[in-house]
Amino acid sequence: ANSIATYRPKAAFSVSTIKDVAADCTEQFDVVTSFYTTDTLHDDTHLEMGNGLLMRITDQKTQEDIKFNKYKRFTTYIPGQTGAMVTRDYQAELSQKPGETLVYGPFKKDLIVKINYN
């Protein structure tokens, strides 16, 4: 029997936050992020791409899948700490939606990365 080796397409990317050290912030604060979409979700960790594919995003530090439209702690900035920038690495991965036929051709989705601090 013939078989074709397949792999799930993946793409790495990063998100960074920078604290303004000149602002003389004297209070500790948390930064939270959300990968926001109004598009159809298959479940809370898989975005439907509209062509028979699903996309998930994995936090490379925690190895956890991102839950779309949910805030998650990104970092905590502490007064006097030396590092003003924090970067977090992610990986997006495509997989076939169970029971769906793939539709070949170009496709895209837009996500908004929301960043809040408190």
mmCIF file of the C-alpha atoms, coordinates in Angstrom:
data_MODEL
# 
_entry.id   MODEL 
# 
loop_
_atom_site.group_PDB 
_atom_site.id 
_atom_site.type_symbol 
_atom_site.label_atom_id 
_atom_site.label_alt_id 
_atom_site.label_comp_id 
_atom_site.label_asym_id 
_atom_site.label_entity_id 
_atom_site.label_seq_id 
_atom_site.pdbx_PDB_ins_code 
_atom_site.Cartn_x 
_atom_site.Cartn_y 
_atom_site.Cartn_z 
_atom_site.occupancy 
_atom_site.B_iso_or_equiv 
_atom_site.pdbx_formal_charge 
_atom_site.auth_seq_id 
_atom_site.auth_comp_id 
_atom_site.auth_asym_id 
_atom_site.auth_atom_id 
_atom_site.pdbx_PDB_model_num 
ATOM 1   C CA . ALA A 1 1   ? 0.000   0.000  0.000  1.00 0.00 ? 1   ALA A CA 1 
ATOM 2   C CA . ASN A 1 2   ? 1.191   3.476  -0.805 1.00 0.00 ? 2   ASN A CA 1 
ATOM 3   C CA . SER A 1 3   ? 1.182   6.115  1.878  1.00 0.00 ? 3   SER A CA 1 
ATOM 4   C CA . ILE A 1 4   ? 1.977   9.780  1.899  1.00 0.00 ? 4   ILE A CA 1 
ATOM 5   C CA . ALA A 1 5   ? 3.702   11.260 4.910  1.00 0.00 ? 5   ALA A CA 1 
ATOM 6   C CA . THR A 1 6   ? 1.869   14.332 6.130  1.00 0.00 ? 6   THR A CA 1 
ATOM 7   C CA . TYR A 1 7   ? 2.726   16.951 8.688  1.00 0.00 ? 7   TYR A CA 1 
ATOM 8   C CA . ARG A 1 8   ? 0.822   19.754 10.306 1.00 0.00 ? 8   ARG A CA 1 
ATOM 9   C CA . PRO A 1 9   ? 1.977   23.150 9.031  1.00 0.00 ? 9   PRO A CA 1 
ATOM 10  C CA . LYS A 1 10  ? 3.384   25.293 11.850 1.00 0.00 ? 10  LYS A CA 1 
ATOM 11  C CA . ALA A 1 11  ? 4.566   28.885 12.163 1.00 0.00 ? 11  ALA A CA 1 
ATOM 12  C CA . ALA A 1 12  ? 6.405   30.477 15.083 1.00 0.00 ? 12  ALA A CA 1 
ATOM 13  C CA . PHE A 1 13  ? 5.835   34.067 16.209 1.00 0.00 ? 13  PHE A CA 1 
ATOM 14  C CA . SER A 1 14  ? 6.450   36.254 19.261 1.00 0.00 ? 14  SER A CA 1 
ATOM 15  C CA . VAL A 1 15  ? 4.643   38.949 21.226 1.00 0.00 ? 15  VAL A CA 1 
ATOM 16  C CA . SER A 1 16  ? 6.615   41.490 23.285 1.00 0.00 ? 16  SER A CA 1 
ATOM 17  C CA . THR A 1 17  ? 5.685   44.091 25.871 1.00 0.00 ? 17  THR A CA 1 
ATOM 18  C CA . ILE A 1 18  ? 7.949   46.937 26.922 1.00 0.00 ? 18  ILE A CA 1 
ATOM 19  C CA . LYS A 1 19  ? 7.714   48.834 30.201 1.00 0.00 ? 19  LYS A CA 1 
ATOM 20  C CA . ASP A 1 20  ? 8.622   52.518 29.960 1.00 0.00 ? 20  ASP A CA 1 
ATOM 21  C CA . VAL A 1 21  ? 11.436  52.712 32.529 1.00 0.00 ? 21  VAL A CA 1 
ATOM 22  C CA . ALA A 1 22  ? 11.393  56.521 32.320 1.00 0.00 ? 22  ALA A CA 1 
ATOM 23  C CA . ALA A 1 23  ? 7.820   56.532 33.661 1.00 0.00 ? 23  ALA A CA 1 
ATOM 24  C CA . ASP A 1 24  ? 9.072   55.812 37.215 1.00 0.00 ? 24  ASP A CA 1 
ATOM 25  C CA . CYS A 1 25  ? 6.284   53.344 37.919 1.00 0.00 ? 25  CYS A CA 1 
ATOM 26  C CA . THR A 1 26  ? 6.288   52.583 41.655 1.00 0.00 ? 26  THR A CA 1 
ATOM 27  C CA . GLU A 1 27  ? 3.565   49.925 41.615 1.00 0.00 ? 27  GLU A CA 1 
ATOM 28  C CA . GLN A 1 28  ? 3.737   46.303 40.531 1.00 0.00 ? 28  GLN A CA 1 
ATOM 29  C CA . PHE A 1 29  ? 1.350   45.491 37.694 1.00 0.00 ? 29  PHE A CA 1 
ATOM 30  C CA . ASP A 1 30  ? 0.302   42.494 35.639 1.00 0.00 ? 30  ASP A CA 1 
ATOM 31  C CA . VAL A 1 31  ? 0.026   42.401 31.868 1.00 0.00 ? 31  VAL A CA 1 
ATOM 32  C CA . VAL A 1 32  ? -2.615  40.084 30.389 1.00 0.00 ? 32  VAL A CA 1 
ATOM 33  C CA . THR A 1 33  ? -3.180  39.187 26.749 1.00 0.00 ? 33  THR A CA 1 
ATOM 34  C CA . SER A 1 34  ? -6.019  37.741 24.710 1.00 0.00 ? 34  SER A CA 1 
ATOM 35  C CA . PHE A 1 35  ? -6.016  36.402 21.161 1.00 0.00 ? 35  PHE A CA 1 
ATOM 36  C CA . TYR A 1 36  ? -9.352  37.854 20.096 1.00 0.00 ? 36  TYR A CA 1 
ATOM 37  C CA . THR A 1 37  ? -11.535 36.839 17.170 1.00 0.00 ? 37  THR A CA 1 
ATOM 38  C CA . THR A 1 38  ? -15.151 37.191 16.125 1.00 0.00 ? 38  THR A CA 1 
ATOM 39  C CA . ASP A 1 39  ? -14.762 34.290 13.676 1.00 0.00 ? 39  ASP A CA 1 
ATOM 40  C CA . THR A 1 40  ? -16.191 30.822 14.312 1.00 0.00 ? 40  THR A CA 1 
ATOM 41  C CA . LEU A 1 41  ? -14.456 28.709 16.934 1.00 0.00 ? 41  LEU A CA 1 
ATOM 42  C CA . HIS A 1 42  ? -14.512 24.903 16.794 1.00 0.00 ? 42  HIS A CA 1 
ATOM 43  C CA . ASP A 1 43  ? -13.842 24.923 20.549 1.00 0.00 ? 43  ASP A CA 1 
ATOM 44  C CA . ASP A 1 44  ? -12.063 27.370 22.869 1.00 0.00 ? 44  ASP A CA 1 
ATOM 45  C CA . THR A 1 45  ? -8.592  26.444 21.517 1.00 0.00 ? 45  THR A CA 1 
ATOM 46  C CA . HIS A 1 46  ? -9.280  25.901 17.792 1.00 0.00 ? 46  HIS A CA 1 
ATOM 47  C CA . LEU A 1 47  ? -10.238 28.574 15.262 1.00 0.00 ? 47  LEU A CA 1 
ATOM 48  C CA . GLU A 1 48  ? -12.112 27.422 12.151 1.00 0.00 ? 48  GLU A CA 1 
ATOM 49  C CA . MET A 1 49  ? -10.261 28.607 9.056  1.00 0.00 ? 49  MET A CA 1 
ATOM 50  C CA . GLY A 1 50  ? -13.278 28.200 6.751  1.00 0.00 ? 50  GLY A CA 1 
ATOM 51  C CA . ASN A 1 51  ? -11.614 25.670 4.454  1.00 0.00 ? 51  ASN A CA 1 
ATOM 52  C CA . GLY A 1 52  ? -11.677 22.442 6.454  1.00 0.00 ? 52  GLY A CA 1 
ATOM 53  C CA . LEU A 1 53  ? -8.701  23.441 8.611  1.00 0.00 ? 53  LEU A CA 1 
ATOM 54  C CA . LEU A 1 54  ? -8.459  24.395 12.276 1.00 0.00 ? 54  LEU A CA 1 
ATOM 55  C CA . MET A 1 55  ? -5.758  26.586 13.807 1.00 0.00 ? 55  MET A CA 1 
ATOM 56  C CA . ARG A 1 56  ? -4.491  26.387 17.357 1.00 0.00 ? 56  ARG A CA 1 
ATOM 57  C CA . ILE A 1 57  ? -1.850  28.530 19.046 1.00 0.00 ? 57  ILE A CA 1 
ATOM 58  C CA . THR A 1 58  ? 0.481   27.076 21.664 1.00 0.00 ? 58  THR A CA 1 
ATOM 59  C CA . ASP A 1 59  ? 2.392   29.114 24.266 1.00 0.00 ? 59  ASP A CA 1 
ATOM 60  C CA . GLN A 1 60  ? 5.936   27.773 23.926 1.00 0.00 ? 60  GLN A CA 1 
ATOM 61  C CA . LYS A 1 61  ? 6.836   28.621 27.535 1.00 0.00 ? 61  LYS A CA 1 
ATOM 62  C CA . THR A 1 62  ? 3.978   26.704 29.157 1.00 0.00 ? 62  THR A CA 1 
ATOM 63  C CA . GLN A 1 63  ? 3.243   24.319 26.251 1.00 0.00 ? 63  GLN A CA 1 
ATOM 64  C CA . GLU A 1 64  ? -0.455  25.115 26.756 1.00 0.00 ? 64  GLU A CA 1 
ATOM 65  C CA . ASP A 1 65  ? -2.919  25.865 23.975 1.00 0.00 ? 65  ASP A CA 1 
ATOM 66  C CA . ILE A 1 66  ? -4.197  29.432 23.983 1.00 0.00 ? 66  ILE A CA 1 
ATOM 67  C CA . LYS A 1 67  ? -7.910  29.822 24.677 1.00 0.00 ? 67  LYS A CA 1 
ATOM 68  C CA . PHE A 1 68  ? -9.264  32.329 22.182 1.00 0.00 ? 68  PHE A CA 1 
ATOM 69  C CA . ASN A 1 69  ? -11.094 35.392 23.574 1.00 0.00 ? 69  ASN A CA 1 
ATOM 70  C CA . LYS A 1 70  ? -9.834  34.674 27.126 1.00 0.00 ? 70  LYS A CA 1 
ATOM 71  C CA . TYR A 1 71  ? -7.277  36.785 28.967 1.00 0.00 ? 71  TYR A CA 1 
ATOM 72  C CA . LYS A 1 72  ? -4.175  35.055 30.311 1.00 0.00 ? 72  LYS A CA 1 
ATOM 73  C CA . ARG A 1 73  ? -1.350  36.497 32.399 1.00 0.00 ? 73  ARG A CA 1 
ATOM 74  C CA . PHE A 1 74  ? 1.546   37.451 30.146 1.00 0.00 ? 74  PHE A CA 1 
ATOM 75  C CA . THR A 1 75  ? 3.960   38.867 32.731 1.00 0.00 ? 75  THR A CA 1 
ATOM 76  C CA . THR A 1 76  ? 4.254   40.866 35.937 1.00 0.00 ? 76  THR A CA 1 
ATOM 77  C CA . TYR A 1 77  ? 6.350   44.025 36.021 1.00 0.00 ? 77  TYR A CA 1 
ATOM 78  C CA . ILE A 1 78  ? 7.916   44.778 39.400 1.00 0.00 ? 78  ILE A CA 1 
ATOM 79  C CA . PRO A 1 79  ? 9.285   48.214 40.380 1.00 0.00 ? 79  PRO A CA 1 
ATOM 80  C CA . GLY A 1 80  ? 13.067  48.301 40.142 1.00 0.00 ? 80  GLY A CA 1 
ATOM 81  C CA . GLN A 1 81  ? 13.421  45.195 37.990 1.00 0.00 ? 81  GLN A CA 1 
ATOM 82  C CA . THR A 1 82  ? 16.051  45.558 35.297 1.00 0.00 ? 82  THR A CA 1 
ATOM 83  C CA . GLY A 1 83  ? 14.284  43.946 32.327 1.00 0.00 ? 83  GLY A CA 1 
ATOM 84  C CA . ALA A 1 84  ? 11.964  46.404 30.600 1.00 0.00 ? 84  ALA A CA 1 
ATOM 85  C CA . MET A 1 85  ? 10.936  44.024 27.803 1.00 0.00 ? 85  MET A CA 1 
ATOM 86  C CA . VAL A 1 86  ? 9.250   40.632 28.027 1.00 0.00 ? 86  VAL A CA 1 
ATOM 87  C CA . THR A 1 87  ? 8.828   38.415 24.969 1.00 0.00 ? 87  THR A CA 1 
ATOM 88  C CA . ARG A 1 88  ? 6.714   35.313 24.755 1.00 0.00 ? 88  ARG A CA 1 
ATOM 89  C CA . ASP A 1 89  ? 7.020   32.792 21.921 1.00 0.00 ? 89  ASP A CA 1 
ATOM 90  C CA . TYR A 1 90  ? 4.029   31.087 20.328 1.00 0.00 ? 90  TYR A CA 1 
ATOM 91  C CA . GLN A 1 91  ? 3.434   28.530 17.616 1.00 0.00 ? 91  GLN A CA 1 
ATOM 92  C CA . ALA A 1 92  ? 0.420   28.409 15.312 1.00 0.00 ? 92  ALA A CA 1 
ATOM 93  C CA . GLU A 1 93  ? -0.480  24.999 13.916 1.00 0.00 ? 93  GLU A CA 1 
ATOM 94  C CA . LEU A 1 94  ? -3.021  23.902 11.318 1.00 0.00 ? 94  LEU A CA 1 
ATOM 95  C CA . SER A 1 95  ? -4.874  20.588 11.395 1.00 0.00 ? 95  SER A CA 1 
ATOM 96  C CA . GLN A 1 96  ? -7.752  19.133 9.423  1.00 0.00 ? 96  GLN A CA 1 
ATOM 97  C CA . LYS A 1 97  ? -11.172 19.577 10.986 1.00 0.00 ? 97  LYS A CA 1 
ATOM 98  C CA . PRO A 1 98  ? -12.580 16.120 11.774 1.00 0.00 ? 98  PRO A CA 1 
ATOM 99  C CA . GLY A 1 99  ? -15.107 15.030 9.163  1.00 0.00 ? 99  GLY A CA 1 
ATOM 100 C CA . GLU A 1 100 ? -14.427 18.022 6.888  1.00 0.00 ? 100 GLU A CA 1 
ATOM 101 C CA . THR A 1 101 ? -13.125 18.031 3.332  1.00 0.00 ? 101 THR A CA 1 
ATOM 102 C CA . LEU A 1 102 ? -10.227 20.382 2.636  1.00 0.00 ? 102 LEU A CA 1 
ATOM 103 C CA . VAL A 1 103 ? -10.889 23.262 0.255  1.00 0.00 ? 103 VAL A CA 1 
ATOM 104 C CA . TYR A 1 104 ? -7.703  24.067 -1.634 1.00 0.00 ? 104 TYR A CA 1 
ATOM 105 C CA . GLY A 1 105 ? -6.628  27.639 -2.297 1.00 0.00 ? 105 GLY A CA 1 
ATOM 106 C CA . PRO A 1 106 ? -5.509  30.766 -0.448 1.00 0.00 ? 106 PRO A CA 1 
ATOM 107 C CA . PHE A 1 107 ? -6.930  31.504 2.984  1.00 0.00 ? 107 PHE A CA 1 
ATOM 108 C CA . LYS A 1 108 ? -6.343  33.879 5.886  1.00 0.00 ? 108 LYS A CA 1 
ATOM 109 C CA . LYS A 1 109 ? -7.707  34.892 9.274  1.00 0.00 ? 109 LYS A CA 1 
ATOM 110 C CA . ASP A 1 110 ? -7.109  38.025 11.309 1.00 0.00 ? 110 ASP A CA 1 
ATOM 111 C CA . LEU A 1 111 ? -6.595  37.904 15.068 1.00 0.00 ? 111 LEU A CA 1 
ATOM 112 C CA . ILE A 1 112 ? -6.342  40.852 17.411 1.00 0.00 ? 112 ILE A CA 1 
ATOM 113 C CA . VAL A 1 113 ? -3.899  40.561 20.304 1.00 0.00 ? 113 VAL A CA 1 
ATOM 114 C CA . LYS A 1 114 ? -5.494  42.525 23.143 1.00 0.00 ? 114 LYS A CA 1 
ATOM 115 C CA . ILE A 1 115 ? -3.171  43.683 25.917 1.00 0.00 ? 115 ILE A CA 1 
ATOM 116 C CA . ASN A 1 116 ? -4.394  44.998 29.269 1.00 0.00 ? 116 ASN A CA 1 
ATOM 117 C CA . TYR A 1 117 ? -2.574  45.865 32.448 1.00 0.00 ? 117 TYR A CA 1 
ATOM 118 C CA . ASN A 1 118 ? -3.748  46.230 36.024 1.00 0.00 ? 118 ASN A CA 1 
# 
